[in-house]
Amino acid sequence: MKKSEQQGNTLNKIVAMTLINPFSAGIDISDKEHVIAVAEGLADERVRAFGTMTCDLEAISNWLSACQIETVAMESTGVYWKPLFSHLISKGFEVYLVNAAHVKNVAGRKDDENDAMWLQKLHSCGLLRSSYLPDEDQEKLRTIVRFRRTMLEDSSRFINRIQKSLELMNIKFHTIIRDITGMSGMAVLKAILDGERNPANFLPLLDYRIKADKEIIIKSLEGKWQEEHLFTLRQSYEMYSHYRKQIAECDAEIEKHLQRIEAKINQGELSDKTEKLPYKERKMKYKNSPQISNVRQYLAKIHGVDVLSIYGLSDSGGLDLLAETGTDLSKWDNENKFIGWLNLCPDNKISAGKVLSSKVKKLKSNAASKAFKYAANSVQRSDNWLGDYFRRMKTKGGNKYAIVATANKIARIYYKMVTQKVPFIPVEITVYQQQRQQKQIAYLERKLERLRANAAA
């Protein structure tokens, strides 16, 4: 054998990747067709295309079983993967849901068949990692919570349309009160739609807490009552009212799921009575907060610790976190990986021992990350150590920098509380400031010692 051939064989042994999953398959997902590739030698046709109907899903599982497939990898394409994923799981296959960003195209691989074969090749060598997936109870809760969030977003569009209709009639009432959809605003809107046109007759409908001058309120309700804009106002008002009723039904359904999760965790037991917290520990209820008897108590029973005791974290935020991350945060090996999944830390790019870039990835925030950011934003004026930390970070890098840094801090606290079942014990702001000052003094003393040593040398 020639020397060049010997070197080539040695190189092939080094480059060849070990098969970790020999009985694996790769699936390219779409809304009209699923293309499946298996390893060579397992079937006459290595690549087959199936439809997406329920009968096609059954045919896919039967073909994979005939090919002795044990594990399957598919990309997370829209929501098209969910029916097939659930079906394969129910049939006993190990299914990896892969982030599409981790499986990038290579030159010359532009069709679905090549995509499926590429997925199968990577999966057979153990190079793919499955995305985080919720269990059945969490998936049900997540579906309803996400749908509720969508309903809130949709209802807000009709608030804008109500304000637009009023503005086109030169009715300035929505600029006088803080919230047109509050008790006073809705009472005035209903009276307008019932035919009231005299501005003075609206005054008895207003809540006593409205501080605007009565004369200004009367002037703001003088305008041109045009038929077409009254029509659009009625339509927007009715649609907004309908959405609020639907959101209330979502809240009732969410409470059922919370009760089911609590009973499952606590061996079938449900707490009957609502525990009243001291006034200082209570959190403000907002209009868009879930209309559930006691979200905080449900979350405390489910997690085994009161996560809403964290500064800034609201009922909606705690519910979003339960729906998005579940009760078992050990799926993330440590808090750093949890923070990385939330994209609340710099994406350090290091080459030759040097940090080339340390910016946060420009990705769309998931619901869990948004919950921590909302919590961080709400503490910026608070008289506690997290508020002090936010203001210090804002001085250092601006508002966006402070939100991410404080959200990072809150997420770490949340991770430790849920995984270690330890309560949130806040530090007094004066103690926190003293500790920070002592650290700063120690740092400056060390720096001074180095300068003196350099001067002496």
C-alpha positions in Angstrom: 0.0 0.0 0.0 1.3 3.4 -0.9 2.1 6.0 1.8 -0.6 8.4 0.5 -3.3 5.6 0.7 -2.2 4.8 4.3 -2.5 8.5 5.3 -5.9 8.7 3.6 -7.3 5.7 5.5 -5.9 7.1 8.8 -7.6 10.4 8.0 -10.9 8.7 7.3 -10.8 7.0 10.7 -10.2 10.3 12.4 -12.9 12.3 10.5 -15.6 9.6 10.6 -18.1 10.2 13.3 -19.2 7.5 15.7 -22.9 6.3 15.3 -24.7 7.0 18.6 -28.2 6.4 17.3 -28.1 3.8 14.4 -31.8 3.4 14.4 -32.7 7.0 13.9 -34.8 9.1 11.5 -35.0 12.7 10.5 -38.3 14.5 9.6 -38.7 17.7 7.6 -42.0 19.3 8.7 -44.4 21.4 6.7 -48.1 22.0 6.6 -48.8 19.9 3.6 -46.1 17.2 3.6 -43.8 15.4 6.0 -40.6 14.1 4.4 -38.9 11.3 6.4 -35.3 9.9 6.0 -34.0 6.8 7.7 -30.5 5.3 7.8 -29.2 3.4 4.9 -30.1 -0.3 4.9 -33.2 0.0 7.1 -35.7 0.3 4.2 -35.8 0.0 0.4 -36.6 3.7 0.2 -34.4 5.7 2.4 -36.6 8.8 2.0 -40.4 8.9 1.9 -42.9 11.7 1.8 -46.2 11.5 3.6 -49.2 13.7 3.9 -50.3 15.5 7.1 -53.8 14.0 7.7 -54.4 11.9 10.8 -54.4 8.7 8.7 -51.0 9.8 7.3 -49.6 10.2 10.8 -50.6 6.6 11.5 -48.9 5.5 8.3 -45.7 7.3 9.4 -45.6 5.6 12.7 -46.2 2.2 11.1 -43.4 2.8 8.6 -41.0 3.9 11.3 -41.9 0.8 13.3 -41.3 -1.4 10.3 -37.9 0.2 9.8 -37.1 -0.5 13.5 -36.6 3.2 14.2 -36.2 4.1 17.9 -35.5 7.8 17.9 -36.7 10.6 15.7 -35.5 14.2 15.1 -37.7 17.0 13.7 -37.4 20.8 13.4 -39.7 23.1 15.3 -41.5 24.5 12.3 -44.5 26.7 13.4 -47.1 24.6 15.0 -47.1 21.9 12.3 -44.8 19.6 14.3 -47.2 19.3 17.3 -49.7 16.7 15.9 -46.9 14.4 14.6 -44.9 14.9 17.8 -47.8 13.9 20.0 -48.6 11.0 17.8 -45.1 9.6 17.8 -44.7 10.1 21.5 -47.9 8.1 22.1 -46.5 5.3 19.9 -43.4 5.0 22.1 -40.8 6.7 19.9 -38.1 9.0 21.4 -38.7 12.3 19.7 -36.2 15.2 19.6 -37.6 18.6 18.8 -34.7 20.6 17.3 -34.2 24.3 17.1 -34.0 25.2 13.4 -31.3 27.7 14.1 -29.0 24.8 15.2 -29.5 23.0 11.9 -28.3 25.4 9.3 -28.3 24.7 5.5 -25.1 23.5 3.9 -24.1 24.1 0.3 -26.2 22.2 -2.3 -28.9 21.1 0.3 -31.9 23.0 -0.8 -34.9 20.5 -0.9 -36.9 18.7 1.8 -35.4 15.3 1.1 -31.9 16.6 1.7 -33.1 18.4 4.8 -34.5 15.2 6.2 -31.3 13.2 5.4 -29.2 15.9 7.0 -31.3 15.8 10.2 -31.0 12.0 10.2 -27.3 12.1 9.8 -26.8 14.6 12.6 -29.1 12.7 14.9 -27.5 9.4 14.2 -24.2 10.9 15.4 -25.7 12.4 18.5 -25.1 16.0 17.5 -28.6 17.3 18.1 -30.1 18.5 21.4 -33.8 18.5 22.1 -35.6 21.7 22.9 -37.3 22.2 26.3 -40.8 20.7 26.2 -43.5 20.8 28.8 -45.3 17.9 30.3 -49.0 17.2 29.6 -50.4 19.3 32.5 -48.1 22.2 31.8 -48.9 22.1 28.1 -52.6 22.4 28.8 -52.1 25.4 31.1 -49.6 27.0 28.7 -52.2 26.8 25.9 -54.9 28.6 27.9 -52.5 31.2 29.3 -51.1 32.0 25.9 -54.6 32.2 24.4 -55.6 34.6 27.2 -52.6 36.8 26.4 -53.6 36.9 22.8 -57.2 37.9 23.8 -55.8 40.8 25.9 -53.7 42.0 22.9 -56.8 41.8 20.6 -59.0 43.6 23.1 -56.5 46.5 23.3 -57.0 47.1 19.6 -60.6 47.9 20.2 -59.7 50.4 22.9 -57.7 52.3 20.3 -60.6 52.2 17.9 -62.9 53.5 20.6 -60.6 56.4 21.2 -60.3 57.0 17.5 -64.1 57.2 17.1 -64.3 59.7 19.9 -61.5 61.8 18.5 -63.2 61.9 15.1 -66.3 63.3 16.7 -64.0 65.8 18.7 -65.0 64.2 22.0 -62.0 64.7 24.2 -63.3 62.8 27.3 -60.7 60.0 26.8 -57.9 62.6 27.3 -59.3 63.8 30.6 -59.6 60.4 32.4 -56.7 58.0 32.8 -58.5 54.9 31.4 -61.4 55.0 29.0 -62.2 51.4 29.9 -62.5 52.0 33.6 -65.8 52.2 35.5 -66.4 55.9 34.7 -65.3 55.6 31.1 -67.5 52.5 30.3 -70.5 54.2 32.0 -70.1 57.3 29.8 -69.6 55.2 26.7 -72.8 53.2 27.5 -74.7 56.4 28.0 -73.5 57.8 24.7 -74.6 54.6 22.9 -78.0 54.8 24.7 -78.6 58.2 23.1 -77.5 60.7 25.8 -76.1 63.9 24.3 -76.3 66.5 27.0 -72.7 66.8 28.6 -74.0 67.8 32.0 -76.0 64.6 32.3 -72.8 62.5 32.2 -71.4 64.0 35.5 -73.4 61.7 37.8 -71.9 58.7 36.1 -68.3 59.7 37.1 -66.5 58.2 40.0 -65.8 60.5 42.9 -62.1 59.8 42.6 -61.8 61.7 39.2 -60.1 64.9 40.0 -60.7 66.7 36.7 -62.7 70.0 36.9 -66.4 69.6 36.1 -66.4 72.4 33.6 -63.5 70.8 31.7 -65.3 67.4 31.7 -68.4 69.1 30.2 -66.4 70.8 27.5 -64.6 67.5 26.7 -68.0 65.8 26.1 -69.1 68.5 23.5 -68.7 67.4 20.0 -70.3 66.4 16.7 -72.3 63.3 17.1 -71.8 61.9 13.6 -73.8 58.8 12.6 -70.9 56.8 11.0 -68.6 57.4 14.0 -71.3 56.4 16.5 -71.7 53.2 14.5 -68.0 52.4 14.7 -68.0 53.3 18.4 -70.8 50.9 19.1 -69.1 48.1 17.2 -65.8 48.7 19.0 -67.5 48.9 22.4 -69.4 45.6 21.8 -66.3 43.8 20.6 -64.3 45.0 23.6 -67.0 43.9 26.0 -67.2 40.5 24.2 -63.5 40.0 24.6 -63.6 40.9 28.3 -66.3 38.2 28.8 -64.1 35.7 26.9 -61.1 36.6 29.1 -63.2 35.9 32.2 -64.0 32.5 30.9 -60.3 31.9 30.2 -59.6 32.8 33.9 -62.1 30.3 35.1 -60.5 27.6 32.9 -57.0 28.6 34.1 -58.2 28.2 37.7 -59.4 24.6 36.9 -56.0 23.7 35.6 -54.3 25.3 38.6 -56.5 23.2 40.9 -55.6 20.1 38.9 -51.9 20.7 39.1 -52.1 21.6 42.8 -54.0 18.4 43.6 -51.5 16.3 41.6 -48.5 17.7 43.5 -50.2 17.6 46.9 -51.5 14.0 46.6 -55.1 15.0 45.8 -55.4 17.7 48.5 -56.8 21.1 47.7 -56.6 24.1 50.0 -60.1 25.4 50.7 -59.5 28.6 52.6 -57.8 31.7 51.2 -55.0 32.9 53.4 -54.9 36.7 53.9 -51.4 38.3 53.8 -50.3 41.3 55.8 -51.2 44.6 54.1 -47.5 45.4 53.4 -47.0 42.1 51.6 -50.1 42.4 49.3 -49.6 43.3 45.7 -51.8 45.6 43.6 -54.4 44.1 41.4 -54.6 45.5 37.9 -57.4 45.5 35.3 -55.7 42.8 33.2 -54.7 40.7 36.2 -56.3 37.2 36.2 -59.6 37.3 37.9 -58.8 34.3 40.1 -59.6 34.1 43.8 -55.9 33.8 44.9 -53.3 33.2 42.3 -50.5 33.7 44.8 -51.8 30.9 47.0 -52.1 28.5 44.1 -48.5 29.2 43.0 -47.2 28.8 46.6 -48.9 25.4 46.9 -47.7 24.3 43.5 -44.1 25.4 43.9 -43.8 24.8 47.6 -42.6 28.4 48.0 -44.1 31.8 47.6 -42.5 33.0 44.4 -44.7 36.1 44.2 -42.9 37.4 47.3 -40.1 38.5 44.8 -40.2 42.2 44.2 -41.9 43.2 41.0 -43.4 39.8 40.1 -47.1 40.1 39.6 -49.9 37.5 39.4 -49.8 37.5 35.6 -46.0 37.2 35.7 -46.1 34.3 38.1 -48.7 32.5 36.0 -46.7 33.1 32.8 -43.6 31.6 34.4 -45.5 28.5 35.6 -47.0 28.0 32.2 -43.7 28.5 30.3 -41.2 26.8 32.7 -43.3 24.5 34.8 -42.4 23.3 38.3 -39.3 21.3 37.5 -36.5 23.7 36.7 -33.9 21.0 37.1 -34.4 20.5 33.3 -31.8 23.3 33.2 -28.6 22.0 34.8 -27.9 25.2 36.6 -29.1 28.8 36.8 -26.6 30.0 34.2 -28.2 27.7 31.6 -31.7 28.9 32.7 -30.6 32.5 32.2 -29.1 31.6 28.8 -32.4 30.0 27.7 -34.1 33.3 28.8 -31.6 35.3 26.8 -30.9 37.6 29.8 -27.1 37.4 29.6 -24.4 38.3 27.2 -23.6 35.9 24.4 -19.8 35.9 24.8 -17.8 35.1 21.7 -14.3 34.1 22.6 -11.4 33.4 20.3 -7.7 32.9 21.2 -8.6 33.6 24.8 -10.0 37.0 23.9 -13.7 38.1 24.2 -14.6 39.4 20.8 -18.2 40.2 21.6 -20.3 40.2 24.8 -23.7 41.5 23.6 -27.1 40.0 24.4 -28.5 38.2 21.4 -31.1 40.1 19.3 -33.8 37.5 19.7 -37.5 37.8 20.2 -38.1 37.4 24.0 -40.2 34.4 25.0 -43.1 34.8 27.5 -40.9 33.8 30.5 -38.2 36.3 29.6 -40.9 39.1 29.2 -42.3 38.2 32.6 -38.9 38.8 34.3 -38.4 42.0 32.3 -41.8 43.4 33.3 -40.9 42.5 36.9 -37.6 44.3 36.5 -39.2 47.4 35.0 -41.7 47.6 37.8 -39.1 47.9 40.6 -37.1 50.8 39.1 -38.8 53.3 41.5 -39.2 50.9 44.4 -37.6 51.6 47.8 -35.9 48.2 48.1 -32.5 46.7 47.2 -33.7 45.6 43.7 -34.9 49.1 43.0 -31.5 50.4 44.1 -29.7 47.9 41.9 -31.9 48.9 38.9 -31.1 52.6 39.3 -27.4 51.8 39.7 -27.4 49.7 36.4 -29.4 52.4 34.7 -26.7 54.9 35.6 -24.1 52.5 34.2 -25.6 51.5 30.9 -29.1 53.0 30.4 -32.7 51.8 30.8 -32.5 48.7 28.5 -29.3 47.6 30.1 -30.8 48.0 33.6 -34.0 46.0 32.6 -31.9 43.1 31.4 -29.5 43.2 34.3 -32.3 43.3 36.9 -34.3 40.7 35.1 -31.2 38.5 35.2 -31.1 39.0 39.0 -34.8 38.2 39.5 -34.6 35.1 37.3 -31.7 33.8 39.4 -33.7 34.4 42.6 -36.7 32.6 41.1 -34.5 29.6 40.0 -33.0 29.1 43.4 -36.4 29.5 45.1 -38.1 26.9 42.9 -35.3 24.4 42.8 -34.1 24.6 46.4 -37.5 25.5 48.0 -36.1 28.4 49.9 -38.1 31.6 50.7 -37.2 35.0 49.4 -35.5 36.9 52.2 -34.9 40.4 51.1 -32.0 42.5 52.3 -32.7 45.9 53.8 -31.8 48.6 51.4 -29.5 50.3 53.9 -27.7 47.1 54.6 -27.4 46.5 50.9 -26.0 49.9 50.2 -23.5 49.5 53.1 -22.3 46.2 51.7 -21.9 47.7 48.2 -19.9 50.6 49.7 -17.6 48.2 51.6 -16.9 46.2 48.4 -16.1 49.4 46.5 -13.8 50.6 49.3 -12.0 47.2 49.3 -11.7 47.4 45.5 -10.2 50.9 45.6 -7.8 49.8 48.4 -6.5 46.9 46.3 -6.1 49.2 43.3 -4.2 51.7 45.5 -1.8 48.9 46.7 -1.1 47.9 43.1 -0.3 51.5 42.2 2.1 51.9 45.1 3.8 48.6 44.2 4.2 49.8 40.6 5.6 53.2 41.8 8.1 51.5 44.2 9.3 49.2 41.4 
